[in-house]
Structures are given as C-alpha cells and as structure tokens.
C-alpha cells in the first residue's frame, strides 16, 4: 500500500494517532476513546505505526522567535521523505502521549521496578590507597552524596529513561557559562561552586547542534549542544543516558532519544488490558437464565402480547433469588440455565500478564510483587539472572555519569580530584546471615591451616578480620594481640609446646 493510500485509510477509520489533529476524529468518537482510556480499556482499532516526522516540541523549548521548522531536527525534508517512502511506520508517538501512558499502573510499574532495582543496593565510595589514608575525604563525599540526593537523582533518571527513552542530568555550577564545555579541572570547577545536580525530563530539551555529515566523526548524530527551554546548554553539562538507542536514521525522529520501554511494551499492555476486561465481563455474565415460553402472540403481533411477556420477564427478574418460588406453565414453559465454563480463564489471564514480563525482562515477582495464580513463582535462577542484567546495565550506561558526579563533588569539596578515590556498585544479591556465617567458618578453617603451615602469621589473619565488614570483628585493634591460654601453648591444636604467634 502506498503512503498516500495508507494515510487516507488511516483517516477514514477515524482512529486518532499521535501527530494528527483532533479534528481528524469525530467529537463523539473522541468522547468514546477518552471514556475507554478512563476505564482502562484499549482502543480496539489502535495501530502502532506512528508517523516518522519531526518531533512536536513543547512551547518554550526552542528560543523565543525561532519557528519549529527552524529547529535542527526539522530540516532535511529529503530524509523525511525517504523514511516515509521506505519505512512502514513505528515512529515516535510524542512526549504528551508517553506522559499519558505514564499515568497507567502497568507502565508505572516498569519504571518503578527498574529504577528502584538500579539504585537498591546503590554503591560504595572506596579508596585504592587504603580506607585509613582517605577516611575523612570518603566521609565528606558520602555526606555530599546525601546532600545533593545523588541516589534519588539517578533513580529519577532511570525512570525517565524507561518512560521517555532518554534521561538527562544537569550540573549547575555557580557563575559557569552553560554554553561552554564542562572541563573537570580545578581551574574551571572552583571549590564550593556546585549549586545542585538535577534531572531534566526529555520533553524540555532538543538538540541545537549535531554532526550529520561525517559518519566516522565522534559526534556523528550526537548532539554537542542542547536547547533547554530556550537556553543553549553544552552537552557536557547536560549528561545524557539512553539505554535503548535508536539507529541513526531514526534518531532525529525520536528527538535524539531512545525507544521508551512504554512504547515497546504498549501492544503487550493493551492485550493484557483487553484480556483482563474480557475475563471480568465473562465472570460477571457467565450464567444466563432462559425462559422457554409461547411466543405465538408476540410473533403474530397480538395486542398487548409483548407487554404481557416483558411484564412476566420483569416479574421474574425482580423476584429472582434462591429463596423465591418460580411458577411455570407446565405445558408451555420451561426454565433453562445456560452457564459458560470458566475453566482455563486463570491460565489465559496469567499468560497475558506474563507477556508484560517478556517485553520488559522483569521477573513476575519483581514486576507485580506477587506470584499470580496460574504462573510459576519466579525461581532463584530467574532472580539471579535479573540481578546480573541490572548489574550489566549499571556498568554499561550509568558508570560514566556517576564518575562525572564523583569528580565534580571532589572538586567542589577539596578543589582537586584524587585519582585513588573511586566507587563500586554493590551486588544486588545479598547473603543471608546464615550464608555469611558458613562462609566465615570455611575461611576460618583455611586460615588455621595456613597458620599451621607457616604460610600466614596470626596477626595477618587478625588484620583481615579487622577490615572485613562481614567477619563480625571489623574494627578490632590489630596490634592488641590476645594472650594465648597456657593449655593451648602446652599442647593444643598447634602442637606440643608451639606458640602460634611464633609460627
């Protein structure tokens, strides 16, 4: 089908699509659609082939006086014509549409689950030169992370990435020129100059400059400057995270963001909503009572026959209960109960819900908080795989912006960057106290064997215990060696007359 015929067909069925004018759909149909959305029902005639076109920006995103068609992503009519002629659909639905999806529980669950898991165990600030050497600095950095709410900031960014396909973080420095690059140096980031670090929703930014000429250039289809509500911001000051990037040909159509998980999962959510409502309707109407009676007078149009029949039906409906008595004409009437089998509905509904987990890669236990009836409980292997996937996401997409934040905070606090200070993501899987005790017991036996073999000195093992947060002896004085009992020295585990401290 040609693009012209496709557009004509789309308008003829009066289904509103993002980018179309409201007038393309009759007012009555619009009211029906809004009612369906309010009731949580999907539009049966809905398509997901959104047009490929320049993004409709919110008022104020571009500088005052700049028309929409003057935006860098609005130019190049040749590329839009090429895409629409060769691409069957699947463009960007627009930020207002994605914002509307964010009000539904299903899409909100995706964002909440992923953003919460990414920051659940968070990270630890460490020093490669030893904790004691930089203990004061580490404590100051940890306090600054709390002050600037870095953990909450990245949780919000992860949520924006899920809902809108792009997350951005703005670093606000006192007296800084927002148009210039952010150079992490004491000469450009003065001590005490950090005002705040905040997230910026994708609806309020659009590229100002990007390279679309040289495919091997490092900034090819990568904006170097952004418009943020009319102001130009250098990309180094507006750090961007995109976990589901688009191909180069579609980056401009998506406002240089990625594919939102909401858009990816939209068909699955609509199927779930339709199945859920169908099952509810079927349960509500699974039993129908039929009265077999004489219809001769009604069919022949006898005077008052229809009124008498409907009056009888209304009488039965009004008096219907398990305690009531129904009187029937034994020759001409019979009462029949028609019941629809309900077996298998729970499995169908559970499978529809399971498809949401397939689209988002989130285990059912994490996404729903429960193991729904008819679905197998999330196994230990699934949860471990989920933890591994989250850890991979942390390293692949979130380490770089977090590293920038760490360096900016060091410059803000100390006026210099200590290269020995870094951070590690804490593992999502946390051992139980029983598992920790069993591991410590095994390590302890190994330590005794090494000490007996002369490989380790008891003081070295004591030092390990003092620095291991899971040993139960963290913080003990390494130099204050305990006195060995006489019985142990004369003939114990270390042998007759041997002092383990002299091994």
C-alpha positions, -999 to 999 in steps of 0.1 A, spaced: 0 0 0 14 34 -9 19 60 18 -8 82 3 -34 53 4 -22 44 39 -28 79 52 -62 80 36 -72 47 51 -59 58 85 -81 90 84 -111 71 71 -114 49 101 -112 79 124 -86 65 147 -66 92 164 -28 89 161 -1 109 177 6 139 154 -29 141 140 -52 169 146 -81 163 169 -105 173 142 -95 142 122 -117 122 146 -154 130 152 -162 145 186 -184 116 196 -156 91 188 -132 112 208 -155 110 238 -157 72 234 -120 70 233 -115 91 264 -141 71 282 -122 39 272 -89 54 285 -105 64 317 -119 29 322 -86 13 313 -98 -2 281 -76 -3 250 -88 11 216 -96 -20 196 -88 -3 163 -55 11 175 -24 9 154 12 13 165 26 26 132 33 61 144 44 86 116 80 93 111 83 131 112 100 160 131 92 160 168 64 183 180 82 203 208 65 218 238 62 256 238 93 273 251 118 246 243 132 265 213 144 300 218 119 328 215 114 338 179 126 305 165 100 287 145 95 249 147 107 244 112 140 262 120 149 236 145 179 214 135 158 183 136 130 198 115 153 204 85 162 179 58 130 172 41 147 147 19 154 124 48 118 126 60 105 118 25 130 89 22 120 74 56 82 77 49 86 62 15 106 32 28 97 28 64 63 12 72 58 31 105 69 28 141 79 64 146 79 85 177 44 90 194 54 122 211 61 132 247 25 141 256 14 106 245 42 90 265 33 112 295 -3 99 293 10 63 293 30 71 325 -3 76 343 -13 39 339 -3 14 366 13 -10 341 37 15 326 45 30 360 53 -5 373 80 -9 346 97 24 356 94 18 393 108 -17 391 138 -9 370 147 24 386 143 10 421 164 -21 414 192 0 398 196 20 430 185 -6 455 219 -15 469 235 16 454 273 20 455 302 24 479 329 51 477 363 35 481 400 44 480 425 22 463 452 37 486 435 24 517 405 34 537 426 49 565 445 72 543 414 89 529 388 82 556 380 119 561 376 125 523 354 94 519 331 106 547 328 140 532 320 126 498 293 103 513 278 133 531 278 153 498 260 124 480 233 126 506 232 164 505 228 165 467 205 135 467 226 117 441 208 84 447 174 99 442 186 118 412 197 86 394 165 68 403 146 96 387 168 95 356 163 57 353 126 62 355 127 89 328 147 66 305 120 39 309 91 63 303 105 86 276 136 69 262 161 94 274 174 106 308 194 138 313 213 153 342 222 189 345 252 201 366 246 236 379 278 255 388 280 290 403 290 316 377 295 290 349 288 297 312 263 270 303 273 272 266 309 262 272 322 226 278 325 213 314 362 207 320 368 187 351 397 208 364 403 230 395 407 260 372 372 256 358 353 239 386 361 260 417 359 247 452 325 253 466 310 261 432 284 233 429 249 245 433 229 214 425 226 184 403 191 177 389 174 156 362 157 171 332 127 154 316 132 148 278 102 170 270 121 201 278 152 196 257 160 193 220 194 193 201 208 226 189 239 213 171 249 179 158 271 164 131 252 148 102 280 149 77 309 127 87 298 92 98 333 84 114 333 116 135 329 111 173 299 135 173 281 120 143 244 121 152 254 130 187 243 165 199 271 187 212 247 215 223 211 213 235 183 237 238 167 236 273 136 258 274 153 283 251 188 283 266 218 266 249 235 241 272 267 223 263 263 185 262 290 180 288 268 199 313 237 180 303 248 144 306 225 121 286 218 84 293 200 63 266 197 26 274 177 17 242 194 38 214 178 42 180 195 37 146 210 69 131 182 73 106 156 74 134 174 95 160 161 128 147 125 115 147 129 105 184 144 139 194 178 122 197 164 99 225 160 62 225 130 39 224 110 41 256 101 8 273 65 21 274 63 22 236 79 -12 233 55 -28 257 24 -9 246 10 -38 225 15 -62 253 -1 -39 278 -31 -34 255 -35 -72 251 -34 -76 289 -60 -49 295 -83 -64 268 -79 -99 283 -83 -87 319 -116 -69 310 -129 -98 289 -123 -122 318 -140 -98 342 -170 -94 318 -172 -132 313 -173 -138 351 -199 -112 355 -221 -127 328 -212 -164 328 -247 -175 338 -278 -167 316 -313 -178 326 -336 -186 296 -374 -190 298 -389 -212 272 -424 -200 266 -451 -195 240 -441 -167 216 -471 -171 192 -489 -140 202 -457 -119 202 -446 -131 167 -481 -126 152 -483 -91 168 -512 -98 191 -525 -69 210 -507 -64 243 -489 -97 240 -454 -82 240 -463 -61 271 -475 -92 289 -444 -111 280 -420 -84 291 -440 -79 323 -436 -116 331 -399 -114 325 -396 -83 347 -415 -100 374 -392 -130 373 -361 -107 374 -375 -87 403 -383 -117 425 -353 -139 415 -334 -153 444 -325 -187 459 -354 -183 484 -380 -174 458 -405 -197 440 -410 -196 403 -443 -208 389 -443 -221 353 -470 -233 329 -461 -270 327 -473 -274 291 -458 -242 275 -429 -230 297 -396 -243 309 -367 -226 327 -331 -233 314 -298 -222 330 -270 -215 304 -236 -215 321 -203 -207 304 -174 -228 315 -148 -207 335 -120 -233 335 -88 -221 319 -95 -184 324 -69 -180 351 -42 -195 328 -51 -173 299 -51 -142 321 -18 -152 337 -1 -158 303 -13 -123 292 3 -108 323 34 -129 317 39 -112 283 45 -79 302 75 -96 318 87 -108 284 87 -73 270 104 -57 300 127 -86 310 114 -81 346 106 -113 366 69 -116 376 79 -114 413 97 -81 408 71 -65 385 39 -75 403 52 -81 438 34 -114 439 33 -147 420 -1 -146 403 -22 -177 403 -15 -199 373 21 -186 369 51 -204 383 69 -185 411 100 -167 400 128 -192 405 161 -184 421 177 -187 387 154 -160 373 162 -136 401 199 -142 398 197 -136 360 177 -104 368 204 -92 392 231 -99 366 212 -79 340 207 -50 363 245 -51 372 253 -51 334 230 -21 329 248 -2 357 282 -8 342 272 -2 306 251 30 310 254 45 345 290 43 355 301 72 332 277 98 345 283 87 381 321 91 376 315 127 364 294 133 395 321 119 418 348 141 402 326 173 403 319 166 440 356 162 447 364 195 430 335 211 449 347 198 483 385 197 480 394 217 449 412 187 434 405 152 421 421 123 440 426 95 414 427 69 441 391 76 451 365 56 430 333 37 435 319 2 431 284 -9 425 272 -31 454 260 -65 443 222 -68 443 222 -103 457 227 -101 495 238 -131 515 217 -142 545 233 -142 580 234 -180 578 253 -180 545 278 -154 558 284 -175 590 290 -206 569 315 -188 546 333 -173 576 336 -208 591 352 -221 559 376 -191 557 385 -196 594 394 -232 588 415 -222 559 433 -196 579 441 -221 607 456 -244 581 477 -216 566 489 -205 600 499 -241 609 517 -245 576 536 -213 583 521 -195 553 504 -168 574 511 -151 606 482 -149 631 485 -111 630 479 -111 593 447 -130 597 437 -107 626 442 -78 602 420 -94 576 392 -98 602 395 -62 613 389 -49 577 363 -74 566 328 -59 572 312 -94 573 337 -111 597 320 -99 629 353 -84 641 356 -54 619 374 -25 636 393 -45 663 428 -33 672 452 -53 651 482 -47 673 464 -58 705 471 -95 702 453 -116 729 472 -137 753 471 -174 743 458 -197 771 485 -219 787 466 -251 778 468 -242 741 505 -234 744 514 -267 761 495 -290 738 467 -278 716 458 -276 680 491 -261 671 512 -289 686 531 -296 718 549 -265 731 543 -245 699 533 -208 702 512 -200 671 524 -164 674 559 -176 666 550 -196 636 
